[in-house]
């Protein structure tokens, strides 16, 4: 267990269930409020109710992909920050003001990125 839990709302969106379960388990050790979703549409619903500080999302997902999700969240205004996870480097060229983590990702990379964004 982490010595001190950071007070922050984190939303992790990933359609691969095992990956999502493992990452959410780790995030909950370090951050006070962790939410999860299995696709972009569900992620947007969670965003609307939870108003997270940081969204960590895959790009390739069913129903609403990461690009569409970023656009819909930004249309709502607010200061939510994004961390995009993807295996495809060329996909990310059009994403502005998003941190990018290329798969495979480690929890240490995610933690470092989240804490940096929270301290901006």
JOHU-V145597 format. One record per residue. N is the residue number from 1. PHI is phi in whole degrees, 0 to 359 (NA if undefined). Layout:
# JOHU-V145597
n=N phi=PHI
n=N phi=PHI
This chain:
# JOHU-V145597
n=1 phi=NA
n=2 phi=293
n=3 phi=296
n=4 phi=222
n=5 phi=274
n=6 phi=281
n=7 phi=282
n=8 phi=195
n=9 phi=258
n=10 phi=239
n=11 phi=246
n=12 phi=250
n=13 phi=241
n=14 phi=205
n=15 phi=277
n=16 phi=273
n=17 phi=300
n=18 phi=294
n=19 phi=302
n=20 phi=297
n=21 phi=300
n=22 phi=294
n=23 phi=290
n=24 phi=298
n=25 phi=303
n=26 phi=292
n=27 phi=302
n=28 phi=295
n=29 phi=287
n=30 phi=241
n=31 phi=235
n=32 phi=292
n=33 phi=230
n=34 phi=239
n=35 phi=242
n=36 phi=219
n=37 phi=209
n=38 phi=263
n=39 phi=200
n=40 phi=295
n=41 phi=294
n=42 phi=296
n=43 phi=299
n=44 phi=294
n=45 phi=299
n=46 phi=295
n=47 phi=305
n=48 phi=298
n=49 phi=270
n=50 phi=265
n=51 phi=48
n=52 phi=291
n=53 phi=284
n=54 phi=225
n=55 phi=248
n=56 phi=253
n=57 phi=222
n=58 phi=286
n=59 phi=271
n=60 phi=268
n=61 phi=217
n=62 phi=285
n=63 phi=74
n=64 phi=210
n=65 phi=281
n=66 phi=299
n=67 phi=298
n=68 phi=295
n=69 phi=298
n=70 phi=303
n=71 phi=299
n=72 phi=296
n=73 phi=294
n=74 phi=294
n=75 phi=297
n=76 phi=279
n=77 phi=79
n=78 phi=91
n=79 phi=240
n=80 phi=299
n=81 phi=258
n=82 phi=240
n=83 phi=240
n=84 phi=259
n=85 phi=248
n=86 phi=201
n=87 phi=265
n=88 phi=248
n=89 phi=298
n=90 phi=291
n=91 phi=294
n=92 phi=274
n=93 phi=304
n=94 phi=274
n=95 phi=274
n=96 phi=251
n=97 phi=56
n=98 phi=232
n=99 phi=279
n=100 phi=240
n=101 phi=240
n=102 phi=269
n=103 phi=288
n=104 phi=284
n=105 phi=251
n=106 phi=254
n=107 phi=296
n=108 phi=301
n=109 phi=296
n=110 phi=296
n=111 phi=302
n=112 phi=300
n=113 phi=294
n=114 phi=299
n=115 phi=294
n=116 phi=297
n=117 phi=295
n=118 phi=294
n=119 phi=267
n=120 phi=280
